[in-house]
Amino acid sequence: MKKIALSLGILAAAFVHAQSIKANIDLVNVKDDKIAVTMEFPKMKSGDVKFHFPKTVPGTYSVDDYGRFIEGIKFLDNKGKEIAFTKVGDNTYSLKNAQFLTKVTYLVNDSFDEENTTDKHKAVFSPSGTDIEQGKIYLINTHGFVGYIDNMQDVPYQLTIQKPNDFYGTTALVDQDKSEATDTFTLANYAKLTDSPLMYSKPDYITFNAGGMDLVLGVYSPTGKYKAADFKENLEKMVVAQKKFLGDMNTNKKYAIMLYLAGTEGPQIKGFGALEHHESTSVVLHEMMPKEAIDEAIVDVVSHEFFHTVNPLKTHSEEIHYFDYADPKMSQHLWMYEGGTEYFANLFQIQEGLITRDQFLQRMSDKIKNSKSYNDTMPFTVMSKNILLDEYKDQYRNVYEKGTLLTMCLDIELRKLSNGEMGYRDMIRKLSQRFGENKPFKDDKLIDELVTVTGYPQIKDFYNKYISGSQPTPYAEYLAQVGVEINKQETPPIFWFVKDPNQTGYNDKNNTFVFDESSALSPFAKSIGFKITDEVVALDGKTINIQNVQEFINYSKTIKDGQNVTVTVLRKNGDKNDKIDLKGKAVLDKMTLETLQFKANPTLAEKKLQDQWLTGKK
């Protein structure tokens, strides 16, 4: 019996192997900062097929067109003869004689080198991008290297990485060969392939178990300033707290974290953050950050990505489950996928004792302030469904601000309705039990499902008003129920280029002030035709450098309302920057600071609900 079973197993393995798509990524023979990829296919059933690279990928909400990084593509038959094709846009190739197709070869350019060339295309968010630095680091987000054929996304993939012998690949995947020169992985389908990033560099990693889950942390630090072991204690503490917070909602037995620390040399990237996957996350931060700041970012950013293992990776709508990489259809529910996840990333820290109550309140206060930079009457479901369109994409960052606040208010609403017995976390647990990784819900039926799992039809009214409706969320009303009040304070009028001066960054290469593209322009900046992508070189001839930044800021504080002002900026013009002067009269902007604070004398009911909200206890 054992011998027969073994023989059948070998035959089955051979069959799967024969029917799989083979992808080879060559990290050894790198030329001109380009990596060669070869894909081999089983026999095609159709003569007419389309070969694609993703337009966007799950977890990102922008059009990135990964096909634009591909060059020299060739489609070959079994004799090595080229098959004619037609290129359709950045990402798609159409073939008429695909029944003869056996192999595709092409070169891949990395996205990191193009992050500061955004005149033709918005930069790819770094954690979902690719980096090729020969002899140093290869960040392999697989969706940037491997394509797929229509109707063959569910065919297994065999991924082989040819690597330098002294390089180590951080990944959640299990290497299936013993060679030092190659790593080989078998993946169930294209979705699993794109869900499996890898980072290859000289070995710097640690493995350990936390909360019953095996973790691997790989670190790339270009100057060697940091080692993986530097972050173990903080990471372990965070994971234990997360696992406790999630309870049976998280079933992960392993998890990989790829921490890429960007240096001052090499690609000048700017998309700091992380991208989630079922069993891993890719994280990009700056090496210049102090260790304490990196530790804090790991708790805030990596915990956010880990909470995505619950939602939307394992509880999601059909749009995510049947994701169309070539022509993606977006879900209405970023308020839950991103906003709810960001809320979890903050709520678990207060409930598990990682931050104080006042710190938690300050975070929510900051999110209320930040949310005011966006359209507060735009229905979140409409914005979410249309997030890839130009008129909506600038509102995306609000999912981390107002999206978090919406789930906070829904949490309080549920606590109020249930006398403290049920909160947002309980609702998500019930939703994940009703659906799951292989059973999606219908996008337009989510609120009905939430009513079903909670038993409270009142939350449909909340949803219709504040999530799918245009009514601004009455934060003061909800916070008052948990013994929190909003304190308003008028600030003196100020002169600056964006409404929130804290959203100012410094470009040490150009000695300029720069601003996040989601920042709201000040009234003055709008009046002189300032663009959010402009870099400020000088104000009334006073230039900026790291030594006199405070002097520059102090001068800006002396400017009076109506004063004639000249702002010198660098403005992108194709591949170069033009230095231009923008002139106008100063407009000083009044601001009202709103801070949250606990009531000095809450009622017994408010205090009880507050404790249940902040501790998670019933």
C-alpha positions as CSV (number, residue, x, y, z in Angstrom):
1,M,0.0,0.0,0.0
2,K,2.7,2.4,0.9
3,K,4.6,1.7,-2.3
4,I,1.5,2.2,-4.5
5,A,0.7,5.4,-2.7
6,L,4.2,6.7,-3.2
7,S,4.1,5.8,-6.9
8,L,0.8,7.6,-7.3
9,G,2.3,10.5,-5.5
10,I,5.2,10.7,-7.8
11,L,2.9,10.5,-10.8
12,A,0.6,13.2,-9.4
13,A,3.6,15.4,-8.7
14,A,5.0,14.9,-12.2
15,F,1.6,15.8,-13.7
16,V,1.3,19.0,-11.7
17,H,4.9,19.8,-12.6
18,A,4.1,19.3,-16.3
19,Q,1.0,21.5,-16.1
20,S,2.6,24.3,-14.1
21,I,3.9,27.6,-15.4
22,K,7.7,28.0,-14.8
23,A,9.1,31.4,-14.0
24,N,12.9,31.9,-13.6
25,I,14.3,35.2,-12.1
26,D,18.0,35.6,-12.6
27,L,19.7,37.6,-9.9
28,V,23.2,36.4,-11.0
29,N,23.6,37.7,-14.5
30,V,22.3,41.3,-13.9
31,K,23.2,43.8,-16.6
32,D,22.6,47.6,-16.7
33,D,20.4,47.3,-13.6
34,K,18.0,44.9,-15.3
35,I,17.0,41.4,-14.4
36,A,16.2,38.7,-17.0
37,V,13.0,36.7,-16.5
38,T,12.1,33.6,-18.4
39,M,8.6,32.0,-18.3
40,E,7.7,28.6,-19.7
41,F,4.1,27.5,-20.4
42,P,2.3,24.2,-20.8
43,K,0.6,23.7,-24.2
44,M,-2.0,26.4,-25.0
45,K,-5.5,25.4,-25.7
46,S,-6.3,28.6,-27.6
47,G,-4.5,30.3,-30.5
48,D,-5.7,33.8,-29.3
49,V,-4.5,34.8,-25.9
50,K,-3.5,37.9,-24.0
51,F,-0.4,38.1,-21.8
52,H,-0.5,40.7,-19.0
53,F,1.4,42.4,-16.3
54,P,-0.7,43.9,-13.5
55,K,-2.2,47.3,-13.8
56,T,-2.5,47.4,-10.0
57,V,-2.4,44.7,-7.2
58,P,-4.5,44.0,-4.1
59,G,-3.6,46.2,-1.2
60,T,-2.7,49.2,-3.4
61,Y,-5.2,51.7,-4.7
62,S,-3.4,53.3,-7.6
63,V,-2.8,52.7,-11.2
64,D,0.9,51.6,-11.3
65,D,1.1,49.8,-14.7
66,Y,3.9,47.4,-13.9
67,G,4.3,46.5,-17.6
68,R,6.0,49.8,-18.2
69,F,9.1,48.5,-16.4
70,I,9.4,45.6,-19.0
71,E,11.6,45.7,-22.1
72,G,12.9,43.4,-24.8
73,I,10.0,40.9,-24.5
74,K,10.0,37.9,-26.8
75,F,7.4,35.2,-27.3
76,L,9.0,31.9,-28.5
77,D,7.9,28.6,-29.9
78,N,9.5,25.2,-29.1
79,K,12.2,25.8,-31.7
80,G,13.1,29.2,-30.4
81,K,11.4,31.1,-33.2
82,E,9.7,34.4,-32.3
83,I,5.9,34.6,-32.4
84,A,4.4,37.8,-33.6
85,F,2.5,39.9,-31.0
86,T,0.7,43.2,-30.7
87,K,1.3,45.4,-27.6
88,V,-2.0,46.8,-26.2
89,G,-1.2,49.6,-23.7
90,D,1.5,49.4,-21.0
91,N,0.6,46.0,-19.6
92,T,-0.9,43.7,-22.3
93,Y,0.3,41.7,-25.3
94,S,-2.0,40.1,-27.7
95,L,-1.0,36.9,-29.6
96,K,-2.8,35.2,-32.5
97,N,-0.7,32.0,-32.6
98,A,-0.4,31.1,-29.0
99,Q,-0.9,27.4,-29.6
100,F,2.8,27.3,-30.5
101,L,3.9,29.4,-27.5
102,T,6.3,27.7,-25.1
103,K,8.4,30.5,-23.6
104,V,8.5,34.2,-22.9
105,T,11.7,36.2,-22.1
106,Y,12.1,39.8,-21.1
107,L,14.1,42.2,-18.9
108,V,12.8,44.0,-15.8
109,N,13.7,47.5,-14.7
110,D,13.1,48.5,-11.1
111,S,10.6,51.0,-10.0
112,F,12.8,52.5,-7.2
113,D,15.0,54.3,-9.8
114,E,11.9,56.1,-11.2
115,E,10.3,57.4,-8.0
116,N,11.5,60.9,-8.6
117,T,10.6,61.0,-12.3
118,T,6.8,61.5,-12.0
119,D,6.1,63.8,-14.9
120,K,4.6,61.0,-16.9
121,H,3.4,58.5,-14.3
122,K,2.9,58.7,-10.5
123,A,5.6,56.8,-8.6
124,V,4.9,53.3,-7.4
125,F,4.5,53.1,-3.7
126,S,7.9,51.8,-2.5
127,P,6.8,48.7,-0.5
128,S,4.9,47.5,-3.6
129,G,7.7,48.4,-5.9
130,T,11.0,46.7,-7.0
131,D,14.6,47.4,-6.4
132,I,17.6,46.1,-8.3
133,E,21.1,47.0,-6.9
134,Q,23.6,44.4,-8.1
135,G,25.6,42.9,-5.3
136,K,23.6,44.7,-2.7
137,I,19.8,44.2,-2.6
138,Y,17.0,42.8,-4.7
139,L,13.4,43.6,-3.6
140,I,11.3,41.1,-5.4
141,N,7.6,42.1,-5.3
142,T,6.7,39.3,-7.7
143,H,3.9,41.2,-9.4
144,G,6.6,43.4,-10.8
145,F,8.5,40.5,-12.3
146,V,6.1,37.8,-13.4
147,G,3.1,38.1,-15.8
148,Y,0.2,35.8,-16.6
149,I,-2.0,34.7,-19.4
150,D,-5.8,35.2,-19.5
151,N,-7.7,32.1,-18.1
152,M,-4.5,30.6,-16.7
153,Q,-4.3,32.5,-13.4
154,D,-5.3,29.3,-11.6
155,V,-2.5,27.2,-13.1
156,P,0.2,26.4,-10.5
157,Y,3.5,28.4,-10.8
158,Q,7.0,27.1,-10.2
159,L,9.2,30.0,-9.3
160,T,12.9,29.6,-9.4
161,I,15.3,32.3,-8.2
162,Q,18.9,32.1,-9.4
163,K,20.9,33.9,-6.7
164,P,24.4,34.6,-5.7
165,N,25.6,31.9,-3.3
166,D,26.2,34.4,-0.5
167,F,22.7,35.9,-0.7
168,Y,19.8,35.0,1.5
169,G,16.1,35.3,0.6
170,T,13.8,36.6,3.2
171,T,10.3,35.2,2.5
172,A,7.4,33.2,3.9
173,L,7.8,30.7,1.1
174,V,9.6,27.3,1.7
175,D,12.6,26.6,-0.6
176,Q,12.1,23.2,-2.2
177,D,15.7,22.6,-3.4
178,K,19.0,22.2,-1.6
179,S,21.1,24.2,-4.0
180,E,23.0,27.2,-2.8
181,A,22.6,28.7,-6.3
182,T,18.8,28.5,-6.6
183,D,15.7,28.8,-4.6
184,T,12.6,27.0,-5.9
185,F,9.0,27.5,-4.8
186,T,5.7,26.0,-5.9
187,L,2.7,28.3,-5.7
188,A,-1.0,27.3,-6.3
189,N,-1.8,30.1,-8.7
190,Y,-1.0,33.6,-9.8
191,A,-2.7,35.2,-6.9
192,K,-0.5,33.2,-4.5
193,L,2.5,34.2,-6.5
194,T,1.8,37.9,-6.2
195,D,1.0,37.4,-2.5
196,S,4.6,36.2,-1.9
197,P,7.3,38.9,-1.9
198,L,11.0,38.1,-1.4
199,M,14.0,40.2,-0.4
200,Y,17.5,39.0,-1.4
201,S,20.7,40.5,0.2
202,K,23.7,39.5,2.3
203,P,22.3,37.5,5.2
204,D,20.9,39.6,8.1
205,Y,17.9,37.9,9.6
206,I,16.5,36.4,12.8
207,T,13.9,33.7,13.3
208,F,11.9,33.3,16.5
209,N,8.5,32.2,17.8
210,A,6.1,34.7,19.3
211,G,2.5,34.0,20.4
212,G,2.7,30.6,18.8
213,M,3.7,32.0,15.4
214,D,7.1,31.5,13.7
215,L,8.6,34.8,12.4
216,V,11.5,35.7,10.2
217,L,12.7,39.3,10.1
218,G,15.2,40.1,7.3
219,V,16.8,43.6,7.3
220,Y,18.7,45.5,4.6
221,S,20.6,48.4,6.0
222,P,22.9,49.8,3.3
223,T,25.6,51.2,5.7
224,G,25.2,48.4,8.3
225,K,23.8,50.8,10.8
226,Y,21.2,48.4,11.9
227,K,20.9,44.6,12.3
228,A,17.9,42.4,12.5
229,A,18.6,41.5,16.1
230,D,18.2,45.2,17.0
231,F,14.4,45.0,16.5
232,K,13.7,41.5,18.0
233,E,12.6,42.6,21.4
234,N,10.2,45.3,20.2
235,L,8.8,43.1,17.4
236,E,8.2,40.1,19.7
237,K,6.3,42.3,22.3
238,M,4.2,43.7,19.5
239,V,3.3,40.3,18.0
240,V,2.4,38.8,21.3
241,A,0.0,41.7,22.0
242,Q,-1.5,41.4,18.5
243,K,-2.1,37.7,18.7
244,K,-3.8,38.2,22.1
245,F,-5.9,41.1,20.7
246,L,-7.1,39.0,17.7
247,G,-7.6,35.7,19.5
248,D,-9.1,33.1,17.2
249,M,-9.4,35.6,14.3
250,N,-5.7,35.0,13.5
251,T,-4.6,31.6,12.4
252,N,-1.2,32.4,11.0
253,K,1.5,29.9,12.0
254,K,4.3,31.8,10.2
255,Y,5.0,35.3,9.1
256,A,7.9,37.1,7.3
257,I,8.9,40.7,7.6
258,M,11.2,42.2,5.0
259,L,12.5,45.5,6.4
260,Y,14.2,47.6,3.7
261,L,16.0,50.7,5.1
262,A,16.7,53.3,2.5
263,G,20.1,55.1,2.6
264,T,21.2,58.5,1.4
265,E,23.1,56.8,-1.4
266,G,21.4,54.7,-4.1
267,P,17.8,55.2,-5.1
268,Q,16.1,58.3,-3.6
269,I,12.8,56.7,-2.6
270,K,10.0,58.4,-0.8
271,G,7.2,55.9,-0.4
272,F,7.8,54.9,3.2
273,G,5.3,52.4,4.7
274,A,4.4,48.8,4.1
275,L,2.3,46.4,2.0
276,E,0.3,43.5,3.4
277,H,0.3,39.8,2.3
278,H,-1.3,36.7,3.8
279,E,2.0,35.5,5.4
280,S,4.3,38.5,5.1
281,T,4.8,42.2,4.7
282,S,7.4,44.3,2.9
283,V,8.4,47.5,4.8
284,V,10.3,50.5,3.6
285,L,11.7,53.0,6.1
286,H,14.7,55.4,6.1
287,E,18.0,54.3,7.6
288,M,18.5,57.8,9.0
289,M,15.6,57.3,11.4
290,P,16.7,56.7,15.1
291,K,16.1,53.2,16.4
292,E,13.3,54.4,18.6
293,A,11.5,55.9,15.6
294,I,11.9,52.6,13.7
295,D,10.6,50.6,16.6
296,E,7.6,52.9,16.8
297,A,7.0,52.6,13.0
298,I,7.2,48.8,13.3
299,V,4.5,48.9,15.9
300,D,2.3,51.3,14.0
301,V,3.0,50.2,10.4
302,V,3.8,46.5,10.6
303,S,0.9,45.9,13.0
304,H,-1.4,47.6,10.5
305,E,-0.3,45.2,7.8
306,F,-0.5,42.1,10.1
307,F,-4.1,43.1,11.0
308,H,-4.9,42.9,7.3
309,T,-4.5,39.1,7.6
310,V,-8.0,39.3,9.0
311,N,-9.5,42.0,6.8
312,P,-9.4,42.0,3.8
313,L,-7.1,39.1,3.2
314,K,-9.4,36.6,4.9
315,T,-12.7,38.5,4.9
316,H,-13.5,40.3,1.7
317,S,-15.9,41.0,-1.1
318,E,-16.0,39.4,-4.5
319,E,-14.0,42.3,-6.1
320,I,-11.0,41.3,-4.0
321,H,-11.5,37.5,-4.1
322,Y,-11.7,37.5,-7.9
323,F,-9.2,40.3,-8.4
324,D,-8.8,41.4,-12.0
325,Y,-5.1,42.5,-12.4
326,A,-5.6,43.9,-15.9
327,D,-8.9,45.8,-15.3
328,P,-9.5,46.0,-11.5
329,K,-12.9,46.5,-10.1
330,M,-12.6,48.2,-6.7
331,S,-14.7,47.5,-3.6
332,Q,-16.8,50.1,-1.8
333,H,-15.4,49.2,1.6
334,L,-12.1,50.9,2.1
335,W,-13.6,52.3,5.3
336,M,-13.4,48.8,6.7
337,Y,-10.4,47.3,4.9
338,E,-8.1,50.3,5.6
339,G,-9.9,52.4,8.1
340,G,-11.0,49.5,10.3
341,T,-7.5,48.0,10.1
342,E,-5.8,51.3,11.1
343,Y,-8.3,51.5,14.0
344,F,-7.2,48.0,15.1
345,A,-3.6,49.1,14.8
346,N,-4.3,51.8,17.4
347,L,-6.9,50.1,19.5
348,F,-4.8,47.0,20.2
349,Q,-2.0,49.3,21.6
350,I,-4.3,50.9,24.2
351,Q,-6.1,47.6,25.1
352,E,-2.8,45.7,25.4
353,G,-1.0,48.4,27.4
354,L,1.5,49.5,24.7
355,I,0.3,53.1,24.9
356,T,-1.6,55.2,27.5
357,R,-5.2,56.4,27.3
358,D,-4.0,60.0,26.7
359,Q,-1.7,58.8,23.8
360,F,-4.6,57.0,22.2
361,L,-6.8,60.0,22.5
362,Q,-4.1,62.2,21.0
363,R,-3.9,59.8,18.0
364,M,-7.6,60.1,17.4
365,S,-7.4,63.9,17.8
366,D,-4.7,64.0,15.1
367,K,-6.9,62.0,12.8
368,I,-9.8,64.4,13.3
369,K,-7.4,67.3,12.4
370,N,-5.9,65.5,9.4
371,S,-9.3,64.5,8.1
372,K,-10.3,68.1,7.7
373,S,-7.9,68.3,4.7
374,Y,-10.3,66.1,2.7
375,N,-13.8,66.3,1.4
376,D,-15.9,65.5,4.5
377,T,-19.2,65.2,2.5
378,M,-17.9,62.7,-0.1
379,P,-19.6,59.3,0.5
380,F,-16.8,56.9,1.5
381,T,-18.4,54.1,-0.6
382,V,-18.4,56.2,-3.7
383,M,-14.8,57.3,-3.1
384,S,-13.7,53.8,-2.5
385,K,-15.4,52.3,-5.5
386,N,-13.9,54.9,-7.8
387,I,-10.5,55.3,-6.1
388,L,-8.5,54.7,-9.3
389,L,-10.1,57.6,-11.1
390,D,-8.4,61.0,-11.0
391,E,-11.3,62.9,-9.3
392,Y,-11.2,60.5,-6.3
393,K,-7.6,59.4,-5.9
394,D,-6.5,62.5,-4.0
395,Q,-9.0,61.5,-1.3
396,Y,-7.4,58.1,-0.7
397,R,-5.3,59.1,2.3
398,N,-8.5,59.9,4.1
399,V,-9.1,56.2,4.6
400,Y,-6.4,56.3,7.3
401,E,-7.9,59.4,8.9
402,K,-11.7,59.5,8.6
403,G,-11.8,55.8,7.8
404,T,-10.4,55.1,11.3
405,L,-12.8,57.6,12.9
406,L,-15.8,56.0,11.2
407,T,-14.9,52.6,12.7
408,M,-14.2,54.3,16.1
409,C,-17.7,55.8,16.1
410,L,-19.2,52.5,14.9
411,D,-17.4,50.8,17.7
412,I,-18.9,53.2,20.2
413,E,-22.3,52.8,18.6
414,L,-22.1,49.0,19.0
415,R,-21.0,49.4,22.6
416,K,-23.9,51.7,23.3
417,L,-26.4,49.4,21.7
418,S,-25.2,46.3,23.4
419,N,-24.6,47.8,26.9
420,G,-20.9,47.3,26.3
421,E,-21.2,43.6,25.3
422,M,-20.2,44.0,21.6
423,G,-17.7,46.2,19.8
424,Y,-16.2,46.6,16.4
425,R,-13.7,43.8,17.0
426,D,-16.6,41.4,17.9
427,M,-18.5,42.4,14.7
428,I,-15.4,41.6,12.5
429,R,-14.9,38.3,14.3
430,K,-18.5,37.3,13.6
431,L,-18.1,38.4,10.0
432,S,-15.0,36.4,9.5
433,Q,-16.7,33.3,10.9
434,R,-19.6,33.8,8.5
435,F,-17.4,34.3,5.5
436,G,-13.6,33.7,5.2
437,E,-10.7,33.4,2.9
438,N,-12.5,31.2,0.3
439,K,-16.1,32.6,0.7
440,P,-16.4,36.3,-0.3
441,F,-19.4,38.5,0.4
442,K,-21.3,40.6,-2.2
443,D,-20.0,44.1,-2.1
444,D,-23.4,45.8,-2.0
445,K,-24.7,43.5,0.7
446,L,-22.1,44.2,3.3
447,I,-24.3,46.3,5.6
448,D,-27.0,43.7,5.5
449,E,-24.4,41.1,6.6
450,L,-23.3,43.3,9.4
451,V,-26.8,43.7,10.6
452,T,-27.2,39.9,10.5
453,V,-24.0,39.2,12.5
454,T,-24.6,41.9,15.1
455,G,-28.4,41.7,15.4
456,Y,-28.6,45.5,15.5
457,P,-30.5,47.1,12.5
458,Q,-29.6,50.5,13.9
459,I,-26.1,50.3,12.4
460,K,-27.7,50.4,9.0
461,D,-28.8,53.9,9.8
462,F,-25.2,54.8,10.8
463,Y,-23.9,53.3,7.6
464,N,-26.4,55.1,5.4
465,K,-25.7,58.5,7.0
466,Y,-22.0,58.5,7.5
467,I,-20.4,55.8,5.3
468,S,-22.5,55.6,2.2
469,G,-24.1,59.0,2.8
470,S,-22.8,62.5,2.8
471,Q,-23.4,63.6,6.4
472,P,-20.2,64.6,8.2
473,T,-19.7,62.2,11.2
474,P,-20.6,63.9,14.5
475,Y,-17.4,63.0,16.4
476,A,-18.3,65.1,19.4
477,E,-21.6,63.4,19.8
478,Y,-20.1,59.9,19.8
479,L,-17.1,60.8,21.9
480,A,-19.3,62.4,24.6
481,Q,-20.9,59.0,25.1
482,V,-17.6,57.6,26.3
483,G,-16.7,60.6,28.5
484,V,-14.5,62.5,26.0
485,E,-14.9,66.1,25.0
486,I,-13.4,68.3,22.2
487,N,-11.5,71.3,23.4
488,K,-11.3,74.1,20.7
489,Q,-8.5,76.7,20.7
490,E,-7.9,79.5,18.2
491,T,-4.3,79.9,17.2
492,P,-2.7,83.2,16.0
493,P,-2.8,83.6,12.2
494,I,0.2,82.0,10.4
495,F,1.9,82.3,7.1
496,W,3.0,79.0,5.4
497,F,2.7,77.0,2.1
498,V,0.4,74.2,3.4
499,K,-2.4,74.4,5.9
500,D,-0.6,72.1,8.3
501,P,3.0,73.2,8.7
502,N,3.8,69.8,10.2
503,Q,3.4,68.3,6.8
504,T,6.6,69.9,5.6
505,G,9.6,67.8,4.6
506,Y,13.2,68.6,3.6
507,N,15.0,67.6,0.5
508,D,18.7,67.6,1.5
509,K,19.8,67.1,-2.1
510,N,18.2,70.3,-3.4
511,N,18.1,72.2,0.0
512,T,14.3,72.7,-0.4
513,F,11.1,72.3,1.5
514,V,8.8,69.6,0.0
515,F,5.3,68.5,0.8
516,D,3.3,65.3,0.7
517,E,1.0,65.3,-2.3
518,S,-2.0,64.8,0.1
519,S,-1.2,68.0,1.9
520,A,-3.8,70.8,1.7
521,L,-2.5,74.1,0.2
522,S,-2.7,77.2,2.3
523,P,-4.9,80.2,1.0
524,F,-1.6,82.0,0.2
525,A,-0.2,79.1,-1.8
526,K,-3.4,78.9,-3.8
527,S,-3.4,82.6,-4.5
528,I,0.1,82.6,-6.1
529,G,-0.4,79.4,-8.2
530,F,1.8,77.2,-6.0
531,K,1.6,73.5,-6.8
532,I,1.9,70.8,-4.2
533,T,4.8,69.2,-6.1
534,D,6.8,72.5,-6.1
535,E,9.9,72.6,-3.9
536,V,10.5,75.8,-2.0
537,V,14.0,77.2,-2.6
538,A,13.7,80.6,-1.1
539,L,11.4,83.1,0.5
540,D,12.1,86.8,-0.4
541,G,15.6,85.7,-1.4
542,K,16.3,83.9,1.8
543,T,17.4,80.4,0.9
544,I,17.1,77.2,2.9
545,N,19.7,74.7,4.1
546,I,19.8,72.3,7.0
547,Q,21.9,74.7,9.1
548,N,19.5,77.7,8.9
549,V,16.1,76.1,8.7
550,Q,15.0,77.7,12.0
551,E,16.2,81.1,10.7
552,F,14.1,80.6,7.6
553,I,11.0,79.7,9.7
554,N,11.5,82.6,12.0
555,Y,11.6,85.0,9.0
556,S,8.3,83.5,7.8
557,K,6.7,84.3,11.1
558,T,7.5,88.0,10.7
559,I,5.5,88.3,7.5
560,K,2.4,90.4,7.8
561,D,-1.0,90.0,6.1
562,G,-1.0,91.7,2.7
563,Q,2.8,92.0,2.5
564,N,4.4,91.5,-0.9
565,V,6.1,88.1,-1.0
566,T,8.3,86.3,-3.5
567,V,8.6,82.5,-3.3
568,T,11.3,80.8,-5.4
569,V,10.4,77.2,-6.3
570,L,11.7,74.3,-8.3
571,R,8.9,73.1,-10.6
572,K,9.1,69.9,-12.6
573,N,9.3,70.4,-16.4
574,G,9.7,67.0,-18.0
575,D,13.1,65.5,-17.0
576,K,14.3,68.8,-15.4
577,N,13.4,71.3,-12.8
578,D,12.7,75.0,-13.6
579,K,13.5,77.6,-11.0
580,I,10.7,80.2,-11.0
581,D,9.5,83.0,-8.8
582,L,5.9,83.2,-7.6
583,K,4.8,86.6,-6.3
584,G,1.7,87.8,-4.4
585,K,0.4,89.3,-1.2
586,A,0.7,87.3,1.9
587,V,-2.5,85.7,3.3
588,L,-2.3,84.6,6.9
589,D,-4.3,81.6,7.7
590,K,-6.3,81.2,11.0
591,M,-6.5,77.8,12.5
592,T,-8.6,76.3,15.2
593,L,-6.9,73.5,17.1
594,E,-9.2,70.8,18.4
595,T,-7.9,68.4,21.0
596,L,-9.6,65.5,22.7
597,Q,-9.6,65.2,26.4
598,F,-11.3,63.0,29.0
599,K,-14.2,64.7,30.9
600,A,-13.2,65.7,34.4
601,N,-16.6,64.4,35.7
602,P,-18.1,61.8,33.4
603,T,-21.4,60.2,34.3
604,L,-21.3,56.6,35.6
605,A,-22.7,55.4,32.3
606,E,-20.1,57.3,30.3
607,K,-17.3,56.0,32.5
608,K,-18.5,52.5,32.2
609,L,-18.7,52.7,28.4
610,Q,-15.3,54.4,28.3
611,D,-13.7,51.6,30.2
612,Q,-15.3,48.9,28.0
613,W,-14.2,50.8,24.9
614,L,-10.6,51.2,25.9
615,T,-10.0,47.9,27.6
616,G,-12.1,45.6,25.3
617,K,-13.7,44.0,28.4
618,K,-17.4,43.5,28.8
